[in-house]
């Protein structure tokens, strides 16, 4: 049974861009580097050959991984603004300040850009909640209380 990977349209686009770069730029460069290293003599003592082979193996693994995720992607096209769901932006009040987070699928999560996964502790706690509700999330520093201010 194929398990769908939930993500936004933007997230899928980013993964497709990465796959395209791997297939059309990085892999051909890796193959050329491996070929050049192969021509440098004894392969058993050729560290450049070993490194090129390892890099190409990593690229091939990432290509396979991205192809699988893209084929299993389920796009969240729309969401209700009445409750928190994947694809929405949520403004939260915590510890006297407001922060806005974008709820995304696991493959898109980027805490630095305030994109949190629907399967993260905060993401799970927020799903299905409405404006005005409070949620508590267990963090390494203890419980943190969030209040939902708005949903976009």
HUZI-V421237 format. One record per residue. N is the residue number from 0. RES is the residue in one letter. PSI is psi as a letter, one per 30 degrees, with the letter a starting at -180 (NA if undefined). Layout:
BEGIN
((N;RES;PSI) (N;RES;PSI))
END
This chain:
BEGIN
((0;X;k) (1;X;k) (2;X;k) (3;X;k) (4;X;j) (5;X;k) (6;X;l) (7;X;l) (8;X;e) (9;X;e) (10;X;e) (11;X;e) (12;X;e) (13;X;e) (14;X;e) (15;X;e) (16;X;e) (17;X;e) (18;X;e) (19;X;e) (20;X;e) (21;X;e) (22;X;e) (23;X;f) (24;X;d) (25;X;e) (26;X;e) (27;X;e) (28;X;e) (29;X;e) (30;X;e) (31;X;e) (32;X;e) (33;X;e) (34;X;e) (35;X;e) (36;X;e) (37;X;e) (38;X;g) (39;X;g) (40;X;b) (41;X;j) (42;X;f) (43;X;f) (44;X;g) (45;X;j) (46;X;e) (47;X;e) (48;X;e) (49;X;e) (50;X;e) (51;X;e) (52;X;e) (53;X;e) (54;X;e) (55;X;e) (56;X;e) (57;X;e) (58;X;e) (59;X;e) (60;X;e) (61;X;e) (62;X;e) (63;X;e) (64;X;e) (65;X;e) (66;X;e) (67;X;e) (68;X;e) (69;X;e) (70;X;f) (71;X;g) (72;X;k) (73;X;j) (74;X;k) (75;X;j) (76;X;e) (77;X;l) (78;X;l) (79;X;k) (80;X;g) (81;X;f) (82;X;l) (83;X;k) (84;X;l) (85;X;k) (86;X;f) (87;X;l) (88;X;k) (89;X;k) (90;X;k) (91;X;k) (92;X;k) (93;X;k) (94;X;h) (95;X;g) (96;X;l) (97;X;k) (98;X;k) (99;X;k) (100;X;k) (101;X;k) (102;X;k) (103;X;l) (104;X;l) (105;X;e) (106;X;f) (107;X;f) (108;X;k) (109;X;i) (110;X;e) (111;X;e) (112;X;g) (113;X;h) (114;X;j) (115;X;k) (116;X;k) (117;X;f) (118;X;g) (119;X;l) (120;X;e) (121;X;e) (122;X;e) (123;X;e) (124;X;e) (125;X;e) (126;X;k) (127;X;f) (128;X;l) (129;X;l) (130;X;k) (131;X;f) (132;X;l) (133;X;k) (134;X;k) (135;X;k) (136;X;k) (137;X;k) (138;X;l) (139;X;e) (140;X;f) (141;X;a) (142;X;k) (143;X;k) (144;X;k) (145;X;k) (146;X;k) (147;X;j) (148;X;e) (149;X;l) (150;X;k) (151;X;NA))
END
